Amino acid sequence: MIPIEVFHTQEYRPITLEFPVLAEGFEQWLGDGYYFWQDYEFARWWGESKKCSETNRQFSIFKATLEFNQEDFIDTVFNEQDYYSFVKIVEDFAKSYQKRYHHKPSLEEFNDFIYDHGIWDDIKIIRFQDIPENNKVLEVKGFYYKKKNSDKGKRTGNNC
């Protein structure tokens, strides 16, 4: 089993979650799923920028360790073969879609495709480098060197 320590950010709730909240809908990065951050700073940034509202200025961060088998995992960050396979699927779909419909597909259309064709159905975790251009979480201004990834666990309270 491979362990990864991660953080899950949610809007504040008066009761402690026992499990991450399922993100649902084709507007999600890869459709329905549990999304986590590998760095606490990005989990906090996500809470401040995405989980706070006009009426609720608090959010929670949960810490957990994900354990999984290698065959259940696509690592587009540290595994070159996984990265190129992932990119090929995305770009092959996009080229085919553009040829057929004469415009670039949206994220929702890509998520429809992966859902309808069972792409990655047997995969439990996809590690992806998502780097926000946000100097607040970096030690060197303008140098976006840290990875932003995706877990369930320990709760910490935070304010926006």
PyRosetta script that sets phi, psi and omega in degrees:
from pyrosetta import init, pose_from_sequence

init()
pose = pose_from_sequence("MIPIEVFHTQEYRPITLEFPVLAEGFEQWLGDGYYFWQDYEFARWWGESKKCSETNRQFSIFKATLEFNQEDFIDTVFNEQDYYSFVKIVEDFAKSYQKRYHHKPSLEEFNDFIYDHGIWDDIKIIRFQDIPENNKVLEVKGFYYKKKNSDKGKRTGNNC")
pose.set_psi(1, 139.4)
pose.set_omega(1, 178.1)
pose.set_phi(2, -103.7)
pose.set_psi(2, 124.5)
pose.set_omega(2, 177.7)
pose.set_phi(3, -98.8)
pose.set_psi(3, 144.4)
pose.set_omega(3, 171.9)
pose.set_phi(4, -136.4)
pose.set_psi(4, 126.4)
pose.set_omega(4, 175.5)
pose.set_phi(5, -84.4)
pose.set_psi(5, 129.7)
pose.set_omega(5, -174.7)
pose.set_phi(6, -141.8)
pose.set_psi(6, 174.7)
pose.set_omega(6, -179.1)
pose.set_phi(7, -132.4)
pose.set_psi(7, 140.5)
pose.set_omega(7, 179.7)
pose.set_phi(8, -120.0)
pose.set_psi(8, 126.6)
pose.set_omega(8, -176.8)
pose.set_phi(9, -107.0)
pose.set_psi(9, 133.9)
pose.set_omega(9, 177.8)
pose.set_phi(10, -140.0)
pose.set_psi(10, 158.9)
pose.set_omega(10, 172.1)
pose.set_phi(11, -62.3)
pose.set_psi(11, 151.9)
pose.set_omega(11, -177.8)
pose.set_phi(12, -62.7)
pose.set_psi(12, 138.7)
pose.set_omega(12, 174.8)
pose.set_phi(13, -132.2)
pose.set_psi(13, 144.4)
pose.set_omega(13, -177.2)
pose.set_phi(14, -66.3)
pose.set_psi(14, -19.5)
pose.set_omega(14, 177.4)
pose.set_phi(15, -112.5)
pose.set_psi(15, 147.2)
pose.set_omega(15, -179.3)
pose.set_phi(16, -72.9)
pose.set_psi(16, 130.5)
pose.set_omega(16, 176.7)
pose.set_phi(17, -69.5)
pose.set_psi(17, 143.0)
pose.set_omega(17, 175.7)
pose.set_phi(18, -98.9)
pose.set_psi(18, -10.1)
pose.set_omega(18, -178.0)
pose.set_phi(19, -154.1)
pose.set_psi(19, 150.8)
pose.set_omega(19, 178.9)
pose.set_phi(20, -59.6)
pose.set_psi(20, 158.2)
pose.set_omega(20, 177.8)
pose.set_phi(21, -87.6)
pose.set_psi(21, 130.1)
pose.set_omega(21, 179.0)
pose.set_phi(22, -70.7)
pose.set_psi(22, 123.5)
pose.set_omega(22, 173.1)
pose.set_phi(23, -84.1)
pose.set_psi(23, 122.9)
pose.set_omega(23, -175.2)
pose.set_phi(24, -118.8)
pose.set_psi(24, 147.6)
pose.set_omega(24, 174.4)
pose.set_phi(25, 116.3)
pose.set_psi(25, 151.8)
pose.set_omega(25, -177.2)
pose.set_phi(26, -74.0)
pose.set_psi(26, -7.2)
pose.set_omega(26, 174.6)
pose.set_phi(27, -81.3)
pose.set_psi(27, -8.6)
pose.set_omega(27, 175.0)
pose.set_phi(28, -69.0)
pose.set_psi(28, 157.9)
pose.set_omega(28, -175.3)
pose.set_phi(29, -52.7)
pose.set_psi(29, -50.8)
pose.set_omega(29, 174.7)
pose.set_phi(30, -127.6)
pose.set_psi(30, 42.6)
pose.set_omega(30, 177.8)
pose.set_phi(31, 74.7)
pose.set_psi(31, -159.4)
pose.set_omega(31, -178.0)
pose.set_phi(32, -57.6)
pose.set_psi(32, 134.8)
pose.set_omega(32, 178.9)
pose.set_phi(33, 172.6)
pose.set_psi(33, 176.0)
pose.set_omega(33, 175.3)
pose.set_phi(34, -102.4)
pose.set_psi(34, 125.8)
pose.set_omega(34, -175.9)
pose.set_phi(35, -111.9)
pose.set_psi(35, 136.2)
pose.set_omega(35, -174.8)
pose.set_phi(36, -135.2)
pose.set_psi(36, 163.7)
pose.set_omega(36, 175.2)
pose.set_phi(37, -117.7)
pose.set_psi(37, 142.3)
pose.set_omega(37, 177.7)
pose.set_phi(38, -87.0)
pose.set_psi(38, -24.2)
pose.set_omega(38, 178.0)
pose.set_phi(39, -109.5)
pose.set_psi(39, 133.4)
pose.set_omega(39, 179.6)
pose.set_phi(40, -58.0)
pose.set_psi(40, -39.3)
pose.set_omega(40, -178.2)
pose.set_phi(41, -58.2)
pose.set_psi(41, -38.5)
pose.set_omega(41, 179.4)
pose.set_phi(42, -73.2)
pose.set_psi(42, -34.2)
pose.set_omega(42, 175.5)
pose.set_phi(43, -61.7)
pose.set_psi(43, -42.0)
pose.set_omega(43, 178.2)
pose.set_phi(44, -66.6)
pose.set_psi(44, -45.2)
pose.set_omega(44, 177.6)
pose.set_phi(45, -57.8)
pose.set_psi(45, -43.1)
pose.set_omega(45, 179.5)
pose.set_phi(46, -61.6)
pose.set_psi(46, -42.4)
pose.set_omega(46, 177.6)
pose.set_phi(47, -61.7)
pose.set_psi(47, -46.6)
pose.set_omega(47, -178.8)
pose.set_phi(48, -65.4)
pose.set_psi(48, -39.7)
pose.set_omega(48, -174.2)
pose.set_phi(49, -92.8)
pose.set_psi(49, -25.3)
pose.set_omega(49, -173.1)
pose.set_phi(50, -120.6)
pose.set_psi(50, -21.0)
pose.set_omega(50, -173.7)
pose.set_phi(51, -105.8)
pose.set_psi(51, -10.5)
pose.set_omega(51, 178.3)
pose.set_phi(52, -90.0)
pose.set_psi(52, 149.5)
pose.set_omega(52, 179.4)
pose.set_phi(53, -132.8)
pose.set_psi(53, 177.1)
pose.set_omega(53, 177.5)
pose.set_phi(54, -60.2)
pose.set_psi(54, -35.9)
pose.set_omega(54, -175.6)
pose.set_phi(55, -94.5)
pose.set_psi(55, -21.0)
pose.set_omega(55, -178.7)
pose.set_phi(56, -132.0)
pose.set_psi(56, 110.0)
pose.set_omega(56, -175.9)
pose.set_phi(57, -100.7)
pose.set_psi(57, 22.2)
pose.set_omega(57, 179.6)
pose.set_phi(58, -121.0)
pose.set_psi(58, 157.0)
pose.set_omega(58, 174.5)
pose.set_phi(59, -150.1)
pose.set_psi(59, 167.4)
pose.set_omega(59, -179.8)
pose.set_phi(60, -124.7)
pose.set_psi(60, 146.7)
pose.set_omega(60, 175.3)
pose.set_phi(61, -121.5)
pose.set_psi(61, 129.5)
pose.set_omega(61, 180.0)
pose.set_phi(62, -111.1)
pose.set_psi(62, 138.4)
pose.set_omega(62, 179.0)
pose.set_phi(63, -108.0)
pose.set_psi(63, 139.9)
pose.set_omega(63, 179.9)
pose.set_phi(64, -154.8)
pose.set_psi(64, 169.8)
pose.set_omega(64, 172.7)
pose.set_phi(65, -119.2)
pose.set_psi(65, 120.7)
pose.set_omega(65, 175.1)
pose.set_phi(66, -88.7)
pose.set_psi(66, 137.0)
pose.set_omega(66, 174.6)
pose.set_phi(67, -124.5)
pose.set_psi(67, 135.2)
pose.set_omega(67, -174.9)
pose.set_phi(68, -155.3)
pose.set_psi(68, 164.4)
pose.set_omega(68, 175.5)
pose.set_phi(69, -89.0)
pose.set_psi(69, 150.5)
pose.set_omega(69, -177.8)
pose.set_phi(70, -55.0)
pose.set_psi(70, -39.4)
pose.set_omega(70, -177.0)
pose.set_phi(71, -71.3)
pose.set_psi(71, -11.0)
pose.set_omega(71, 178.9)
pose.set_phi(72, -96.3)
pose.set_psi(72, 9.5)
pose.set_omega(72, -165.9)
pose.set_phi(73, -131.3)
pose.set_psi(73, 130.8)
pose.set_omega(73, 169.2)
pose.set_phi(74, -111.3)
pose.set_psi(74, 123.2)
pose.set_omega(74, -178.2)
pose.set_phi(75, -114.0)
pose.set_psi(75, 90.1)
pose.set_omega(75, -178.5)
pose.set_phi(76, -78.5)
pose.set_psi(76, -4.1)
pose.set_omega(76, -178.2)
pose.set_phi(77, -91.6)
pose.set_psi(77, -49.9)
pose.set_omega(77, -173.1)
pose.set_phi(78, -109.4)
pose.set_psi(78, -8.1)
pose.set_omega(78, -177.8)
pose.set_phi(79, -114.7)
pose.set_psi(79, 109.1)
pose.set_omega(79, -175.2)
pose.set_phi(80, -60.5)
pose.set_psi(80, -41.3)
pose.set_omega(80, 179.7)
pose.set_phi(81, -63.6)
pose.set_psi(81, -44.8)
pose.set_omega(81, 177.0)
pose.set_phi(82, -60.0)
pose.set_psi(82, -42.4)
pose.set_omega(82, -179.7)
pose.set_phi(83, -59.8)
pose.set_psi(83, -51.6)
pose.set_omega(83, -177.4)
pose.set_phi(84, -67.1)
pose.set_psi(84, -33.5)
pose.set_omega(84, 175.5)
pose.set_phi(85, -65.4)
pose.set_psi(85, -43.0)
pose.set_omega(85, 178.4)
pose.set_phi(86, -61.3)
pose.set_psi(86, -49.7)
pose.set_omega(86, -179.6)
pose.set_phi(87, -61.0)
pose.set_psi(87, -40.4)
pose.set_omega(87, 180.0)
pose.set_phi(88, -60.9)
pose.set_psi(88, -44.1)
pose.set_omega(88, 178.7)
pose.set_phi(89, -60.8)
pose.set_psi(89, -47.2)
pose.set_omega(89, -178.9)
pose.set_phi(90, -62.7)
pose.set_psi(90, -48.3)
pose.set_omega(90, -175.3)
pose.set_phi(91, -72.9)
pose.set_psi(91, -35.3)
pose.set_omega(91, 175.5)
pose.set_phi(92, -62.4)
pose.set_psi(92, -43.8)
pose.set_omega(92, 176.6)
pose.set_phi(93, -59.9)
pose.set_psi(93, -48.7)
pose.set_omega(93, -175.9)
pose.set_phi(94, -61.2)
pose.set_psi(94, -43.0)
pose.set_omega(94, 179.3)
pose.set_phi(95, -63.7)
pose.set_psi(95, -44.3)
pose.set_omega(95, 178.9)
pose.set_phi(96, -62.9)
pose.set_psi(96, -42.9)
pose.set_omega(96, -179.8)
pose.set_phi(97, -63.4)
pose.set_psi(97, -46.4)
pose.set_omega(97, -179.0)
pose.set_phi(98, -63.5)
pose.set_psi(98, -37.9)
pose.set_omega(98, 178.7)
pose.set_phi(99, -63.5)
pose.set_psi(99, -39.2)
pose.set_omega(99, -177.2)
pose.set_phi(100, -79.6)
pose.set_psi(100, -42.1)
pose.set_omega(100, -172.0)
pose.set_phi(101, -109.7)
pose.set_psi(101, -5.9)
pose.set_omega(101, 175.8)
pose.set_phi(102, 64.0)
pose.set_psi(102, 29.8)
pose.set_omega(102, 170.4)
pose.set_phi(103, -159.1)
pose.set_psi(103, 160.7)
pose.set_omega(103, -179.6)
pose.set_phi(104, -68.5)
pose.set_psi(104, 141.4)
pose.set_omega(104, 177.6)
pose.set_phi(105, -74.5)
pose.set_psi(105, 156.2)
pose.set_omega(105, 175.2)
pose.set_phi(106, -89.7)
pose.set_psi(106, 170.1)
pose.set_omega(106, 174.8)
pose.set_phi(107, -58.9)
pose.set_psi(107, -41.3)
pose.set_omega(107, 179.1)
pose.set_phi(108, -61.1)
pose.set_psi(108, -40.8)
pose.set_omega(108, 179.5)
pose.set_phi(109, -67.9)
pose.set_psi(109, -37.0)
pose.set_omega(109, 175.9)
pose.set_phi(110, -65.5)
pose.set_psi(110, -43.0)
pose.set_omega(110, 178.7)
pose.set_phi(111, -64.4)
pose.set_psi(111, -36.2)
pose.set_omega(111, 173.1)
pose.set_phi(112, -58.8)
pose.set_psi(112, -45.3)
pose.set_omega(112, -179.5)
pose.set_phi(113, -60.6)
pose.set_psi(113, -51.3)
pose.set_omega(113, -177.1)
pose.set_phi(114, -66.3)
pose.set_psi(114, -31.4)
pose.set_omega(114, 177.6)
pose.set_phi(115, -72.1)
pose.set_psi(115, -49.4)
pose.set_omega(115, -177.1)
pose.set_phi(116, -63.4)
pose.set_psi(116, -31.6)
pose.set_omega(116, -176.2)
pose.set_phi(117, -103.6)
pose.set_psi(117, 5.6)
pose.set_omega(117, 176.6)
pose.set_phi(118, 65.7)
pose.set_psi(118, 24.8)
pose.set_omega(118, 178.5)
pose.set_phi(119, -64.6)
pose.set_psi(119, 129.2)
pose.set_omega(119, 177.7)
pose.set_phi(120, 64.5)
pose.set_psi(120, 20.4)
pose.set_omega(120, 177.4)
pose.set_phi(121, -60.1)
pose.set_psi(121, -32.3)
pose.set_omega(121, -178.2)
pose.set_phi(122, -89.2)
pose.set_psi(122, 1.5)
pose.set_omega(122, -179.8)
pose.set_phi(123, -96.3)
pose.set_psi(123, 134.2)
pose.set_omega(123, 180.0)
pose.set_phi(124, -99.7)
pose.set_psi(124, -29.9)
pose.set_omega(124, -176.9)
pose.set_phi(125, -137.3)
pose.set_psi(125, 133.2)
pose.set_omega(125, 170.2)
pose.set_phi(126, -122.0)
pose.set_psi(126, 116.8)
pose.set_omega(126, 175.3)
pose.set_phi(127, -89.8)
pose.set_psi(127, 126.8)
pose.set_omega(127, -177.0)
pose.set_phi(128, -135.9)
pose.set_psi(128, 139.3)
pose.set_omega(128, 178.6)
pose.set_phi(129, -88.0)
pose.set_psi(129, 111.6)
pose.set_omega(129, 178.6)
pose.set_phi(130, -118.2)
pose.set_psi(130, 106.4)
pose.set_omega(130, -173.4)
pose.set_phi(131, -105.1)
pose.set_psi(131, 109.2)
pose.set_omega(131, 176.7)
pose.set_phi(132, -78.5)
pose.set_psi(132, 140.4)
pose.set_omega(132, 175.2)
pose.set_phi(133, -80.1)
pose.set_psi(133, 83.1)
pose.set_omega(133, -173.6)
pose.set_phi(134, -140.9)
pose.set_psi(134, 105.3)
pose.set_omega(134, -178.1)
pose.set_phi(135, -68.3)
pose.set_psi(135, -17.9)
pose.set_omega(135, -176.6)
pose.set_phi(136, -61.8)
pose.set_psi(136, -31.2)
pose.set_omega(136, -177.0)
pose.set_phi(137, -100.4)
pose.set_psi(137, 8.6)
pose.set_omega(137, -177.6)
pose.set_phi(138, -118.1)
pose.set_psi(138, 150.1)
pose.set_omega(138, 178.9)
pose.set_phi(139, -86.6)
pose.set_psi(139, -20.2)
pose.set_omega(139, 178.8)
pose.set_phi(140, -119.6)
pose.set_psi(140, 112.6)
pose.set_omega(140, -177.0)
pose.set_phi(141, -56.9)
pose.set_psi(141, 129.7)
pose.set_omega(141, 176.4)
pose.set_phi(142, 80.3)
pose.set_psi(142, 0.3)
pose.set_omega(142, -179.7)
pose.set_phi(143, -112.7)
pose.set_psi(143, 100.0)
pose.set_omega(143, -172.7)
pose.set_phi(144, -89.1)
pose.set_psi(144, 77.1)
pose.set_omega(144, -170.5)
pose.set_phi(145, -97.1)
pose.set_psi(145, -14.7)
pose.set_omega(145, -176.4)
pose.set_phi(146, -93.5)
pose.set_psi(146, 147.5)
pose.set_omega(146, 178.6)
pose.set_phi(147, -88.6)
pose.set_psi(147, 147.7)
pose.set_omega(147, 177.0)
pose.set_phi(148, -116.2)
pose.set_psi(148, 114.6)
pose.set_omega(148, -178.4)
pose.set_phi(149, -123.6)
pose.set_psi(149, -159.2)
pose.set_omega(149, -178.9)
pose.set_phi(150, -125.4)
pose.set_psi(151, 175.7)
pose.set_omega(151, -176.2)
pose.set_phi(152, -112.0)
pose.set_psi(152, 144.0)
pose.set_omega(152, 173.8)
pose.set_phi(153, 157.9)
pose.set_psi(153, -134.2)
pose.set_omega(153, -172.3)
pose.set_phi(154, -63.2)
pose.set_psi(154, 134.2)
pose.set_omega(154, -177.2)
pose.set_phi(155, -98.8)
pose.set_psi(155, 136.1)
pose.set_omega(155, 170.7)
pose.set_phi(156, -129.4)
pose.set_psi(156, 136.7)
pose.set_omega(156, -179.2)
pose.set_phi(157, -87.5)
pose.set_psi(157, 145.7)
pose.set_omega(157, -179.3)
pose.set_phi(158, -145.4)
pose.set_psi(158, 157.1)
pose.set_omega(158, 174.6)
pose.set_phi(159, -117.3)
pose.set_psi(159, 151.3)
pose.set_omega(159, 179.3)
pose.set_phi(160, -75.9)
pose.dump_pdb("model.pdb")
